[in-house]
Amino acid sequence: MAFTCINSRGIAYYLHGKTVTLQNGRPMPIYAFNRHLNPAAALDALPVGYVVAEKTGNGLPYVKRVMVAVEGEGRPCRA
């Protein structure tokens, strides 16, 4: 079952993901929501260290990284 997010307008979106290769050769995961389910690219769960947020103007959901504090230091870093 694909990870589903229902926005404030009541529309269901499905989480999709893939890995792309950057110009320097490093792989980078890409996550996006889509109204139509693509079984080949759909993800069953939200990746660790990410949360779902919603754009205020149009209600589109998106995935963003969670900021966590490093133990022993007062500054946040990305998970």
N, C-alpha and C positions, 0 to 999 in steps of 0.2 A: 504494500500500500504506500503510495507516494505521500510525502509530507505536504499537508494542505494548510493554507492560511486563508481565513475569511476576513476581508478588509472591513472598514467601518461602513461601507455601502452595501455589504452583504454579498459581495462577489468572491467566489472561490478561486484561489491561485495555487498552482502546484510548483514545488521547488525542483529545479533542474540544475545540473552541474556538469562541468567537463573540465579537463585539464588542457591548457594551451601551452605552447612552447614560446618563450620570449626570444627576442633577437640574440640575447647572450647565451641562449641554450638552456636557461633555467625554466623548469616547469612551474606553472602558476594555476591554481584552481580558480575557476570562475563559477559563481552561483547566481542564478536569476530565477524570478518567478514568471510563470506563464499561465494564461487562462486555459490553455489547451494542454492536455496530458500527453507527453511523449514518453512511452514506456522505456525506450532505449536510454534516455538521458535523465529520467526522474530519479530523485533521491528519496530514500525511505525515512531519513531523519535529518535534522538540522546538524551541521558539522559542529564539533566541539569548539568552543570559544567564539561562537557567533550567536547573534540574536536577530529577531525579525523586527523591523521598524516600518513605519508607513509614512509616505510623503503627505504633508498636510494639504497641499493644493489639489492633488488629483487622486489621492487614496491608494496609490500603487505601493505594494509592499516591496521591501528590499532587505538584503542580508548585510549586516555590518558586524565588525569585530567588536568584542567586549574588551573594555579597558580594565586591566587589573593592576593592583599595586604590587610592586616588588617587595618581598619581605625584607625588612631592615632599611628600606629606603622610602622616602616620602613622595617619590614621583611615580606616576602611572606608566605602564608600558602595555604594548599590545600582546594579547594572548597568543 
